[in-house]
């Protein structure tokens, strides 16, 4: 393969021929959606606006779509009832019999449109299925969601030609498993450094792909995959710009080799592999959307693809809450059930309130998508916030169950106790903070979009490389907006936003805090100028404030909707309506405390000192702290082996 670092778009090259900072930024910016043509509630929050009309009334599922999905969901529940998740974890594979049963009920074609033979479920029904599966087995969620949320069906629906859809959708509807190949051994969230190449054959009828992909979920069991590869650079403004193109690839094509089936801390049955492509020929008509549009397609796919993870986290948290509730009532210590002890009771109360919020965030984000809103920020926050809070829930559950939480379900079963799989759920849950964009990458993405309006309008004013003419032009353009916008952020919120019923006082807090957040981001822009980009912790705290405000809004809107519809119904409906308000209120009171703490720490008084300390650690100045942990000879041998492995990887890629 040709070295990817020969064509420079500006800035110094990175190590080992990697893309420079400027190149990486250019590739990422070229793939961004740059306009907000549809409403976004969270984008408004970061600009200091609280638009209740976007989220209230709560976007519940269309009753007709729910009725249409019911037969499948009933069949899926029946499948899950006989599905042995502990055996799957023990063996490390979902059996062929289970895969066949999934095919028979249509579970692998949930997102394939009905006109091509699929179920064509609404996003609400699809995420409900993922929530049900997650309460049973994380491996199953990974298989189904990777195949349908980020595998071939989603990008095919977004950008496929009619001929491509006719060719591939029916196969997928019948049960073809699909995968998505983006990550590489040396490339994670920085696609500018992609080394897998696709070169147009001399006859122009096919592309030839060479390279390697790592951590390709379903890659060891799929029939079809979407492969991202670097195609020849395009000249933009007299400079080469790296191009990434998406291809639909048959997994049994000559030249595709699974080098390794990766194994992990959790998700023991994850069909995840390290895959090599050697002169793999792909028909030219298998390009998705067009040459150079692959990364943008990937990002667009992930906007909706991420919705399955927060739904799954909510489903798993519901199961965990039920197990903990049963245990805290039955287990007696010091003369009373453990749930009566305040330390445990506090955890359980928070778990219940947070589980309601997790469900609300997932449901609201899905509903906004179906309403046609722009959910790039909402989906990213739902993924980040749900996975982090879901991790805390499973951690608290293990703590409450003590040794039985740490013990495996198989061991519990062998001792004659209920095989509650908290230990497995914890192992499986940890990857959620990394899957489809780590929490750190999510925060970077959200932060970039949160300040997008300011960057596009005011950044040229403070950018060090702007000319005087550029600065004056930007100032002339920005002045009228800021003359109106900034004073509006100081206008008090006197009225309670409509649509939130008994929780309107919390919604008013969100509206006030949004104004404060808008001011804080603007002040940070003024204070740090272009340097704000490097003050990631400042931006991250602002993102966390926005995430908490979104979660508060979701919880209040969902509870208010339940309260409005639960009264005339059954006793159970009335109890749920009343309980929803109580849970949302409890969640909001906790969230308000977290938000105030984030505002207090926003400027990061110790951030620079901690960054400098990290650089000294990386430079080896504190290596003395590591002495005595292993024999020096063993340590040296390990370092040599690691260096040899890195060199072998670079040689193979070059």
Phi, psi and omega per residue, in radians:
X1 nan 2.532 3.095
X2 -1.240 2.517 3.097
X3 -1.120 2.295 -3.025
X4 -1.354 -0.133 -3.010
X5 -1.758 0.262 -3.070
X6 -1.405 -0.496 -3.083
X7 -1.741 1.930 -3.037
X8 -1.732 2.317 3.112
X9 -1.800 0.151 -3.141
X10 2.237 2.569 -3.139
X11 1.436 2.838 -3.121
X12 -1.338 2.642 -3.136
X13 -1.222 2.643 3.063
X14 -1.412 3.128 3.136
X15 -1.121 2.576 3.083
X16 1.006 0.582 3.097
X17 1.327 0.240 -3.130
X18 -1.212 2.827 3.123
X19 -1.091 2.540 3.092
X20 -1.291 2.976 3.092
X21 -1.017 -0.759 -3.118
X22 -1.136 -0.697 3.119
X23 -1.127 -0.797 -3.134
X24 -1.043 -0.740 3.136
X25 -1.148 -0.709 -3.115
X26 -1.110 -0.730 3.133
X27 -1.126 -0.793 -3.125
X28 -1.129 -0.747 -3.118
X29 -1.162 -0.631 3.141
X30 -1.143 -0.460 -3.107
X31 -1.573 -0.189 -3.101
X32 -1.221 2.599 2.881
X33 -1.379 2.106 -2.961
X34 -1.715 -0.155 -3.096
X35 -2.140 2.688 3.081
X36 -2.005 1.485 -3.110
X37 -1.558 -0.256 3.118
X38 -2.081 2.776 -3.063
X39 -1.164 2.535 3.040
X40 -2.418 2.039 -3.131
X41 -1.139 -0.777 -3.079
X42 -1.216 -0.650 3.069
X43 -1.007 -0.670 3.080
X44 -1.130 -0.713 3.134
X45 -0.985 -0.779 -3.101
X46 -1.229 -0.308 3.049
X47 -1.703 0.155 3.077
X48 1.510 0.240 -3.097
X49 -1.938 2.430 3.061
X50 -2.092 1.756 -3.088
X51 -1.761 1.633 -3.080
X52 -1.111 -0.451 -3.077
X53 -1.134 -0.358 -3.128
X54 -1.338 -0.589 -2.992
X55 -1.935 -0.256 -3.132
X56 -2.212 2.282 0.057
X57 -1.203 2.737 -3.092
X58 -1.053 2.344 -3.076
X59 -1.366 1.422 3.128
X60 -1.270 2.901 -3.121
X61 -1.203 2.502 3.052
X62 -1.082 2.126 -3.114
X63 -0.976 -0.629 3.139
X64 -1.151 -0.712 3.108
X65 -1.183 -0.651 3.110
X66 -1.101 -0.726 3.133
X67 -1.154 -0.668 -3.134
X68 -1.187 -0.578 -3.117
X69 -1.425 -0.295 -3.005
X70 -0.998 -0.812 3.139
X71 -0.996 -0.735 3.108
X72 -1.144 -0.816 -3.105
X73 -1.087 -0.620 3.068
X74 -1.113 -0.771 3.115
X75 -1.135 -0.644 3.137
X76 -1.177 -0.697 3.080
X77 -1.081 -0.727 3.109
X78 -1.096 -0.688 3.079
X79 -1.085 -0.810 -3.111
X80 -1.115 -0.563 -3.122
X81 -1.104 -0.528 -3.136
X82 -1.781 -0.006 -3.090
X83 -1.428 2.188 -3.095
X84 -1.688 1.640 -3.088
X85 -1.182 -0.562 3.130
X86 -1.177 -0.665 3.087
X87 -1.143 -0.720 3.111
X88 -1.055 -0.741 3.121
X89 -1.130 -0.702 -3.091
X90 -1.214 -0.780 -3.073
X91 -1.412 -0.530 -3.118
X92 1.454 0.451 -3.141
X93 -2.850 2.421 2.976
X94 -1.413 2.193 -3.000
X95 -1.116 2.714 3.065
X96 -1.051 -0.609 3.130
X97 -1.107 -0.705 3.104
X98 -1.193 -0.690 3.097
X99 -1.082 -0.739 3.141
X100 -1.118 -0.708 3.118
X101 -1.117 -0.676 3.072
X102 -1.069 -0.710 3.100
X103 -1.090 -0.752 -3.064
X104 -1.123 -0.620 -3.137
X105 -1.553 -0.057 3.081
X106 1.572 0.205 -3.049
X107 -1.152 -0.410 3.120
X108 -1.563 0.003 3.093
X109 -2.154 0.450 -3.104
X110 -1.027 -0.626 -3.057
X111 -1.764 0.085 3.080
X112 -1.450 2.240 -3.132
X113 -0.982 2.602 -3.082
X114 -1.068 -0.591 -3.104
X115 -1.161 -0.231 3.099
X116 -1.908 0.223 3.066
X117 1.721 0.010 -3.131
X118 -1.606 -3.125 3.115
X119 -1.369 -0.495 3.136
X120 0.992 0.753 -3.102
X121 -1.167 2.635 2.987
X122 -1.160 2.840 3.111
X123 -1.115 -0.591 3.079
X124 -1.047 -0.850 -3.112
X125 -1.155 -0.696 3.135
X126 -1.098 -0.823 -3.140
X127 -1.202 -0.501 3.042
X128 -1.118 -0.723 3.091
X129 -1.083 -0.718 3.118
X130 -1.158 -0.623 3.092
X131 -1.132 -0.755 3.096
X132 -1.077 -0.777 -3.115
X133 -1.129 -0.689 -3.083
X134 -1.152 -0.534 3.097
X135 -1.197 -0.242 -3.105
X136 -1.886 -0.837 -2.989
X137 -2.799 2.075 3.105
X138 -1.149 -0.557 3.113
X139 -1.067 -0.678 -3.124
X140 -1.177 -0.713 3.097
X141 -1.069 -0.780 -3.129
X142 -1.058 -0.776 3.135
X143 -1.057 -0.884 -3.050
X144 -1.237 -0.756 -3.064
X145 -1.299 -0.683 3.102
X146 -1.111 -0.586 -3.133
X147 -1.275 -0.544 -2.989
X148 -2.028 -0.524 -3.093
X149 -1.478 -0.661 -3.137
X150 -2.160 -0.191 3.075
X151 -1.277 -2.733 -2.992
X152 -1.069 -0.714 -3.001
X153 -1.004 -0.777 -3.063
X154 -1.186 -0.922 3.080
X155 -1.115 -0.541 3.098
X156 -1.141 -0.719 3.108
X157 -1.163 -0.624 -3.092
X158 -1.324 -0.691 -2.934
X159 -2.393 0.042 -3.101
X160 -1.285 2.651 3.037
X161 -1.356 2.893 3.122
X162 -1.092 -0.664 3.129
X163 -1.135 -0.716 3.104
X164 -1.110 -0.723 -3.140
X165 -1.127 -0.736 3.132
X166 -1.141 -0.533 -3.097
X167 -1.384 -0.676 -2.971
X168 -1.864 -0.593 -3.097
X169 -1.009 -0.795 -3.140
X170 -1.052 -0.637 3.094
X171 -1.111 -0.749 -3.128
X172 -1.188 -0.696 3.116
X173 -1.027 -0.571 3.139
X174 -1.421 -0.107 3.034
X175 2.115 0.217 3.087
X176 -1.176 2.198 3.100
X177 -1.412 2.437 -3.115
X178 -2.201 2.892 -3.080
X179 -2.489 2.982 -3.108
X180 -2.308 2.091 -3.054
X181 -1.998 1.788 3.135
X182 -2.179 -0.926 -3.065
X183 -1.126 2.547 3.116
X184 -2.240 2.926 -3.135
X185 -0.936 -0.600 -3.130
X186 -1.944 0.149 -3.057
X187 -2.350 2.093 3.066
X188 -1.938 -1.669 -3.097
X189 -1.618 0.161 -3.130
X190 -2.018 1.450 -3.017
X191 -1.178 -0.240 3.120
X192 -1.067 -0.415 -3.117
X193 -1.623 0.221 -3.140
X194 -1.013 2.317 -3.113
X195 -1.902 -0.305 3.064
X196 -1.135 2.238 -3.071
X197 -2.023 2.678 2.986
X198 -2.252 2.141 -3.096
X199 -2.056 2.318 -3.138
X200 -1.205 2.259 3.128
X201 -1.151 2.810 -3.095
X202 -1.016 -0.585 -3.108
X203 -1.431 -0.093 3.111
X204 1.248 0.106 -3.075
X205 -1.717 -0.148 -3.130
X206 -2.665 2.827 3.052
X207 -1.928 2.599 3.140
X208 -2.004 2.044 -3.062
X209 -1.777 2.316 3.057
X210 -2.339 2.400 3.100
X211 2.583 -2.945 -3.123
X212 -2.371 2.578 3.072
X213 -2.221 2.468 -3.103
X214 -2.085 2.627 3.075
X215 0.983 0.742 3.121
X216 -1.473 1.744 -3.107
X217 -1.157 2.304 -3.023
X218 1.317 -0.010 -3.084
X219 -1.099 -0.415 -3.136
X220 -1.565 -0.004 -3.083
X221 -2.457 0.114 -2.990
X222 -1.557 2.848 2.997
X223 -1.762 -0.550 -3.098
X224 -2.330 2.637 3.059
X225 -2.569 2.651 2.963
X226 -1.656 2.131 -3.109
X227 -1.993 2.234 3.060
X228 -1.663 2.257 -3.119
X229 -2.467 2.681 3.110
X230 -1.449 2.174 3.082
X231 -1.864 2.946 -3.037
X232 -0.883 2.457 -3.099
X233 -1.047 2.636 3.058
X234 -1.915 2.445 -3.139
X235 -1.476 2.112 3.120
X236 -2.220 2.068 -3.123
X237 1.075 0.553 3.129
X238 1.433 0.029 -3.129
X239 -2.150 2.565 3.119
X240 -1.249 2.398 3.059
X241 -2.108 2.281 -3.114
X242 -1.142 2.391 -3.099
X243 -1.999 2.356 3.063
X244 -2.117 2.274 -3.044
X245 -2.172 2.528 -3.140
X246 -1.761 2.396 -3.138
X247 -2.250 2.475 2.929
X248 -1.541 2.149 -3.030
X249 -2.182 2.341 3.026
X250 -1.284 2.218 -3.038
X251 -1.170 -0.362 3.133
X252 -1.678 0.284 3.127
X253 -1.112 2.476 3.064
X254 -0.983 2.373 3.123
X255 1.745 -0.124 3.082
X256 -1.669 2.201 -3.082
X257 -2.335 2.248 3.021
X258 -1.456 1.878 -3.099
X259 -1.328 -0.526 -3.059
X260 -2.837 2.387 2.992
X261 -1.591 1.919 -3.048
X262 -1.266 2.488 3.106
X263 -2.142 2.588 -2.937
X264 -2.345 3.001 3.105
X265 -1.002 -0.771 3.089
X266 -2.174 -2.961 -3.123
X267 0.800 1.039 -3.036
X268 -1.100 -0.361 -3.141
X269 -1.796 0.296 -3.141
X270 -1.161 2.189 3.128
X271 -1.510 1.353 -2.966
X272 -2.160 2.293 -3.022
X273 -2.441 2.868 2.985
X274 -1.760 2.066 -2.940
X275 -2.169 2.378 3.106
X276 -1.918 2.422 3.067
X277 -2.007 2.066 -3.140
X278 -2.146 1.862 -3.136
X279 0.877 0.821 3.138
X280 -1.408 2.095 -3.126
X281 -1.561 2.238 3.138
X282 -2.189 2.226 3.141
X283 -0.972 2.506 -3.115
X284 -1.040 -0.520 -3.132
X285 -1.287 -0.029 3.116
X286 -1.599 0.049 3.026
X287 -1.207 2.304 3.119
X288 -1.636 2.148 3.029
X289 1.350 -0.782 -3.135
X290 2.593 2.774 -3.123
X291 -1.077 2.336 3.092
X292 1.497 -0.023 -3.095
X293 -1.818 0.211 -3.050
X294 -1.128 -0.798 -3.095
X295 -1.172 -0.701 3.092
X296 -1.097 -0.677 3.086
X297 -1.117 -0.720 3.131
X298 -1.076 -0.789 -3.127
X299 -1.148 -0.698 3.115
X300 -1.148 -0.706 3.095
X301 -1.055 -0.753 -3.098
X302 -1.185 -0.442 3.116
X303 -0.968 -0.772 3.100
X304 -1.621 -0.526 3.134
X305 -1.054 -0.540 -3.127
X306 -1.207 -0.236 -3.074
X307 -1.162 -0.418 -3.109
X308 -1.259 -0.565 -3.101
X309 -1.170 -0.873 3.088
X310 -1.068 -0.597 3.085
X311 -1.150 -0.737 3.115
X312 -1.120 -0.712 3.107
X313 -1.070 -0.742 3.118
X314 -1.088 -0.744 3.134
X315 -1.122 -0.785 3.122
X316 -1.110 -0.668 -3.131
X317 -1.148 -0.613 3.089
X318 -1.102 -0.764 3.122
X319 -1.115 -0.750 -3.141
X320 -1.098 -0.742 3.123
X321 -1.057 -0.718 3.132
X322 -1.097 -0.787 3.132
X323 -1.091 -0.734 -3.130
X324 -1.170 -0.708 3.135
X325 -1.065 -0.805 3.122
X326 -1.054 -0.783 -3.106
X327 -1.146 -0.769 -3.078
X328 -1.184 -0.366 3.070
X329 -1.488 -0.674 -3.037
X330 -1.451 -0.640 -3.039
X331 -1.363 2.115 -3.125
X332 -1.895 2.238 3.060
X333 -2.413 2.406 -3.140
X334 0.972 0.663 2.986
X335 1.479 0.066 3.115
X336 -2.701 2.760 3.117
X337 -0.972 2.525 -3.075
X338 -1.078 -0.452 3.108
X339 -1.172 -0.246 3.095
X340 -1.452 -0.311 3.117
X341 -1.324 2.319 -2.984
X342 -1.023 -0.715 -3.096
X343 -1.067 -0.697 3.112
X344 -1.322 -0.713 -3.121
X345 -1.038 -0.680 3.130
X346 -1.084 -0.731 3.110
X347 -1.097 -0.777 -3.091
X348 -1.139 -0.725 3.112
X349 -1.061 -0.772 3.137
X350 -1.163 -0.701 3.110
X351 -1.043 -0.759 -3.125
X352 -1.149 -0.808 -3.135
X353 -1.110 -0.734 -3.135
X354 -1.196 -0.641 3.102
X355 -1.093 -0.705 3.073
X356 -1.078 -0.737 -3.137
X357 -1.167 -0.684 3.085
X358 -1.007 -0.808 3.139
X359 -1.124 -0.695 -3.134
X360 -1.155 -0.753 3.134
X361 -1.087 -0.780 3.123
X362 -1.096 -0.828 -3.092
X363 -1.140 -0.739 -3.123
X364 -1.128 -0.784 -3.112
X365 -1.111 -0.729 3.077
X366 -1.095 -0.773 3.138
X367 -1.112 -0.687 3.101
X368 -1.116 -0.669 3.075
X369 -1.053 -0.775 -3.100
X370 -1.258 -0.386 3.035
X371 -1.366 -0.173 3.131
X372 1.641 0.265 3.110
X373 -1.314 2.826 3.029
X374 -1.502 1.905 -3.004
X375 -1.882 0.374 -3.103
X376 -1.032 -0.680 3.106
X377 -1.369 -0.737 -3.136
X378 -1.065 -0.752 -3.128
X379 -1.153 -0.716 3.126
X380 -1.129 -0.728 3.105
X381 -1.172 -0.738 3.128
X382 -1.032 -0.765 3.127
X383 -1.111 -0.877 -3.093
X384 -1.145 -0.892 -3.020
X385 -1.219 -0.760 -3.128
X386 -1.135 -0.739 -3.093
X387 -1.186 -0.673 3.141
X388 -1.213 -0.716 3.130
X389 -1.336 -0.540 3.039
X390 -1.131 -0.641 3.086
X391 -1.097 -0.706 3.120
X392 -1.136 -0.631 3.128
X393 -1.124 -0.801 -3.128
X394 -1.206 -0.562 3.086
X395 -1.149 -0.782 3.096
X396 -1.116 -0.656 3.139
X397 -1.108 -0.754 3.114
X398 -1.103 -0.701 3.135
X399 -1.098 -0.734 -3.116
X400 -1.169 -0.691 3.131
X401 -1.422 -0.157 3.028
X402 1.076 -2.303 -3.122
X403 -1.046 -0.579 3.123
X404 -1.240 -0.413 3.036
X405 -1.282 -0.602 -3.114
X406 -1.427 -0.389 -3.118
X407 -1.371 2.513 -3.126
X408 -1.237 2.730 3.110
X409 -1.080 -0.668 3.124
X410 -1.088 -0.706 3.130
X411 -1.190 -0.717 3.078
X412 -1.065 -0.774 -3.134
X413 -1.082 -0.714 -3.122
X414 -1.142 -0.462 3.119
X415 -1.581 0.026 3.107
X416 1.496 0.259 3.116
X417 -1.797 2.782 3.096
X418 -0.998 2.256 -3.078
X419 -1.407 1.175 -3.134
X420 -1.319 2.087 -2.953
X421 -1.584 0.831 3.132
X422 -1.054 -0.729 -3.135
X423 -1.019 -0.795 3.113
X424 -1.156 -0.719 -3.137
X425 -1.074 -0.641 3.126
X426 -1.176 -0.776 3.113
X427 -1.060 -0.721 -3.104
X428 -1.274 -0.501 -3.040
X429 -1.329 -0.456 -2.981
X430 -1.100 -0.599 -3.103
X431 -1.166 -0.349 -3.103
X432 -1.057 -0.448 3.119
X433 -1.381 -0.052 -3.107
X434 -2.105 -0.701 3.136
X435 -0.837 2.432 2.990
X436 0.903 0.677 3.126
X437 1.891 1.943 3.138
X438 -1.123 2.897 3.132
X439 -1.002 -0.661 -3.137
X440 -1.171 -0.739 3.109
X441 -1.160 -0.673 3.091
X442 -1.049 -0.756 -3.140
X443 -1.132 -0.692 3.086
X444 -1.089 -0.785 3.125
X445 -1.071 -0.836 -3.118
X446 -1.110 -0.743 -3.132
X447 -1.075 -0.731 3.139
X448 -1.077 -0.747 3.139
X449 -1.269 -0.571 -3.112
X450 -1.111 -0.606 -3.120
X451 -1.784 0.236 -3.052
X452 -1.017 -0.787 -3.105
X453 -1.085 -0.760 3.124
X454 -1.140 -0.751 -3.124
X455 -1.089 -0.758 -3.090
X456 -1.231 -0.521 -3.061
X457 -1.694 -0.776 -2.977
X458 -1.891 -0.276 -3.058
X459 -1.017 -0.716 3.130
X460 -1.033 -0.374 -3.134
X461 -1.187 -0.645 -3.043
X462 -1.884 -0.134 -3.120
X463 -1.099 2.285 -3.066
X464 -1.130 -0.440 -3.106
X465 -1.658 0.110 3.110
X466 -1.302 2.464 3.051
X467 -1.387 2.906 3.108
X468 -1.044 -0.688 3.133
X469 -1.108 -0.742 3.131
X470 -1.123 -0.692 -3.133
X471 -1.177 -0.741 3.136
X472 -1.157 -0.699 3.124
X473 -1.102 -0.769 3.127
X474 -1.143 -0.687 3.139
X475 -1.126 -0.719 3.126
X476 -1.123 -0.655 -3.131
X477 -1.301 -0.638 -3.029
X478 -1.461 -0.515 -3.002
X479 -0.977 -0.816 -3.133
X480 -1.077 -0.674 -3.141
X481 -1.127 -0.889 -3.070
X482 -1.197 -0.471 3.094
X483 -1.135 -0.481 3.101
X484 -1.674 -0.725 -3.013
X485 -1.224 -0.878 -3.015
X486 -1.092 -0.826 3.092
X487 -1.041 -0.526 -3.129
X488 -1.144 -0.406 3.140
X489 -1.284 -0.199 3.138
X490 -1.769 -0.052 3.121
X491 -1.298 2.186 -3.103
X492 -1.100 2.596 3.042
X493 -1.598 1.801 -3.045
X494 -1.651 -0.578 -3.084
X495 -1.698 2.556 3.036
X496 -1.330 2.296 3.141
X497 -1.039 2.435 3.135
X498 -1.282 2.706 3.045
X499 1.651 0.078 -3.086
X500 -2.036 0.078 2.997
X501 0.877 -2.260 -3.078
X502 -1.207 -0.113 -3.136
X503 -1.886 0.316 -3.093
X504 -1.085 -0.509 -3.140
X505 -1.153 -0.567 3.060
X506 -1.264 -0.643 3.096
X507 -1.116 -0.643 3.092
X508 -1.147 -0.649 3.063
X509 -1.052 -0.754 3.118
X510 -1.045 -0.728 3.140
X511 -1.106 -0.739 3.112
X512 -1.150 -0.787 -3.110
X513 -1.151 -0.559 3.092
X514 -1.092 -0.734 3.081
X515 -1.071 -0.740 3.125
X516 -1.117 -0.692 3.112
X517 -1.143 -0.731 3.095
X518 -1.036 -0.751 3.107
X519 -1.134 -0.762 -3.081
X520 -1.084 -0.739 3.113
X521 -1.136 -0.707 3.123
X522 -1.131 -0.740 3.123
X523 -1.118 -0.664 3.100
X524 -1.127 -0.662 3.074
X525 -1.051 -0.791 -3.123
X526 -1.161 -0.676 -3.063
X527 -1.267 -0.807 -3.019
X528 -1.734 -0.305 -3.130
X529 0.994 -2.445 3.130
X530 -1.050 -0.385 3.140
X531 -1.202 -0.191 3.128
X532 -1.056 -0.555 -3.140
X533 -1.001 -0.573 -3.109
X534 -1.591 -0.195 3.096
X535 -1.558 1.199 -2.999
X536 -1.104 -0.618 -3.095
X537 -1.187 -0.561 3.045
X538 -1.100 -0.840 3.125
X539 -1.116 -0.687 -3.114
X540 -1.111 -0.685 3.119
X541 -1.154 -0.653 3.079
X542 -1.123 -0.702 3.094
X543 -1.086 -0.745 -3.133
X544 -1.124 -0.617 3.052
X545 -1.092 -0.837 3.127
X546 -1.053 -0.668 3.134
X547 -1.143 -0.750 3.118
X548 -1.141 -0.658 3.108
X549 -1.152 -0.675 3.099
X550 -1.152 -0.734 3.125
X551 -1.122 -0.706 3.074
X552 -1.045 -0.803 -3.132
X553 -1.062 -0.783 -3.132
X554 -1.083 -0.804 -3.115
X555 -1.096 -0.770 -3.127
X556 -1.173 -0.751 -3.116
X557 -1.143 -0.724 -3.137
X558 -1.182 -0.780 -3.137
X559 -1.123 -0.695 3.127
X560 -1.133 -0.683 3.098
X561 -1.116 -0.732 3.118
X562 -1.169 -0.675 3.132
X563 -1.144 -0.642 -3.115
X564 -1.262 -0.528 -3.072
X565 -1.789 -0.179 -3.029
X566 -1.533 -0.324 -3.060
X567 -1.054 -0.982 -3.046
X568 -1.274 -0.181 -3.031
X569 -1.442 -2.654 -3.100
X570 -1.261 3.002 3.088
X571 -1.060 -0.693 3.121
X572 -1.089 -0.706 3.103
X573 -1.093 -0.762 -3.133
X574 -1.127 -0.702 3.119
X575 -1.139 -0.720 3.118
X576 -1.138 -0.698 3.140
X577 -1.101 -0.811 3.121
X578 -1.142 -0.743 3.139
X579 -1.140 -0.616 3.130
X580 -1.085 -0.735 3.116
X581 -1.103 -0.747 3.131
X582 -1.103 -0.776 -3.135
X583 -1.145 -0.757 3.134
X584 -1.119 -0.701 3.117
X585 -1.095 -0.790 3.132
X586 -1.097 -0.744 3.126
X587 -1.080 -0.801 -3.076
X588 -1.118 -0.654 3.115
X589 -1.115 -0.680 3.075
X590 -1.189 -0.751 -3.101
X591 -1.118 -0.653 3.138
X592 -1.061 -0.665 3.084
X593 -1.123 -0.728 3.117
X594 -1.134 -0.696 -3.129
X595 -1.118 -0.773 3.134
X596 -1.091 -0.688 3.112
X597 -1.132 -0.670 3.109
X598 -1.161 -0.710 3.075
X599 -1.076 -0.735 -3.122
X600 -1.101 -0.575 -3.078
X601 -1.738 0.138 -2.939
X602 -0.991 -0.763 -3.038
X603 -1.258 -0.283 3.062
X604 1.182 1.209 -3.075
X605 -1.046 -0.490 -3.072
X606 -1.900 0.097 -3.048
X607 -1.061 -0.785 -3.077
X608 -1.155 -0.733 3.125
X609 -1.095 -0.713 -3.138
X610 -1.205 -0.636 3.100
X611 -1.123 -0.770 3.134
X612 -1.110 -0.684 3.086
X613 -1.058 -0.759 3.136
X614 -1.044 -0.713 -3.138
X615 -1.167 -0.607 3.080
X616 -1.200 -0.646 3.064
X617 -1.090 -0.789 -3.137
X618 -1.125 -0.533 3.124
X619 -1.371 -0.072 3.097
X620 1.557 0.124 -3.096
X621 -1.164 -0.396 3.137
X622 -1.984 0.438 3.124
X623 -1.095 -0.398 3.099
X624 -0.987 -0.478 -3.112
X625 -1.166 -0.391 -3.074
X626 -1.628 -0.068 -3.074
X627 -1.176 2.557 3.048
X628 1.586 -0.036 -3.092
X629 -1.495 -0.521 3.095
X630 -2.502 2.854 3.056
X631 -1.134 2.372 -3.068
X632 -1.005 -0.652 -3.134
X633 -1.146 -0.707 3.106
X634 -1.120 -0.734 3.141
X635 -1.094 -0.759 -3.131
X636 -1.133 -0.713 3.115
X637 -1.102 -0.699 3.122
X638 -1.112 -0.693 3.128
X639 -1.158 -0.701 3.122
X640 -1.131 -0.727 3.124
X641 -1.107 -0.714 3.135
X642 -1.138 -0.723 3.127
X643 -1.140 -0.684 3.119
X644 -1.136 -0.682 3.114
X645 -1.120 -0.763 3.115
X646 -1.073 -0.730 3.141
X647 -1.143 -0.690 3.119
X648 -1.125 -0.691 3.121
X649 -1.118 -0.767 -3.140
X650 -1.129 -0.707 -3.139
X651 -1.123 -0.704 -3.137
X652 -1.132 -0.706 -3.117
X653 -1.264 -0.480 -3.103
X654 -1.545 nan nan
